[in-house]
Amino acid sequence: MTEKQFLAGFADAIGSAPESLTFDTPLSSLENWDSVAYLSVMTMVDEHMGVVLDPEKLTEAKTPGEIYRLASV
């Protein structure tokens, strides 16, 4: 999954417009970043990247880019 595809999937998972996100957007600044979005992102990564994210590491992530790096390892 490319970075652009990841951001599009991330935006879709949290109900935001893809153009409003970058890899450096702080998750804390996202209105829609809540427990449902968290689970939606975990599901998106699992389905599209074949990676089950460690919930503890995901909780520590501060940006979409950090989540992408976790999923790309």
C-alpha positions in Angstrom: 0.0 0.0 0.0 1.4 3.3 -1.0 1.5 6.4 1.3 -1.2 8.0 -0.8 -3.4 4.9 -0.6 -2.8 4.7 3.1 -3.9 8.3 3.7 -7.0 7.7 1.6 -7.9 4.6 3.6 -7.1 6.3 6.9 -9.3 9.3 5.9 -12.1 7.0 4.9 -11.8 5.0 8.1 -12.1 8.1 10.3 -14.7 9.9 8.1 -12.4 12.7 7.0 -11.5 14.2 3.6 -8.2 12.7 2.4 -7.0 16.2 1.3 -7.2 17.4 4.9 -4.6 14.9 6.1 -0.9 14.5 5.8 1.5 12.0 7.4 2.4 14.7 9.9 -1.2 15.7 11.0 -1.4 15.3 14.8 -4.1 12.7 15.6 -5.0 14.9 18.6 -6.1 17.6 16.1 -8.6 15.4 14.3 -12.2 15.9 15.3 -13.0 12.3 14.4 -10.1 10.6 16.2 -11.9 8.6 18.8 -12.2 5.0 19.9 -14.4 4.1 16.9 -11.9 5.7 14.5 -9.0 3.9 16.3 -10.8 0.5 15.7 -11.6 1.5 12.1 -8.0 2.2 11.4 -6.9 -1.1 12.9 -9.4 -2.9 10.7 -8.3 -1.0 7.6 -4.7 -1.8 8.2 -5.5 -5.4 8.8 -7.7 -5.7 5.7 -5.5 -3.7 3.3 -2.0 -4.3 4.6 -2.4 -7.7 6.2 -0.9 -6.4 9.5 -2.4 -6.7 12.9 -1.3 -3.6 14.8 -0.2 -3.8 18.4 -2.9 -1.8 20.2 -0.4 -0.4 22.7 1.9 0.9 19.9 -1.1 2.3 18.0 -2.1 4.2 21.2 1.3 5.7 21.3 1.2 6.9 17.7 0.9 10.7 17.3 0.4 11.0 13.5 -0.9 8.9 10.5 2.7 8.6 9.4 3.6 6.9 12.6 0.8 4.4 12.1 1.9 3.8 8.5 5.4 3.0 9.7 4.1 0.6 12.4 2.1 -1.2 9.7 5.0 -1.2 7.3 7.5 -3.0 9.6 
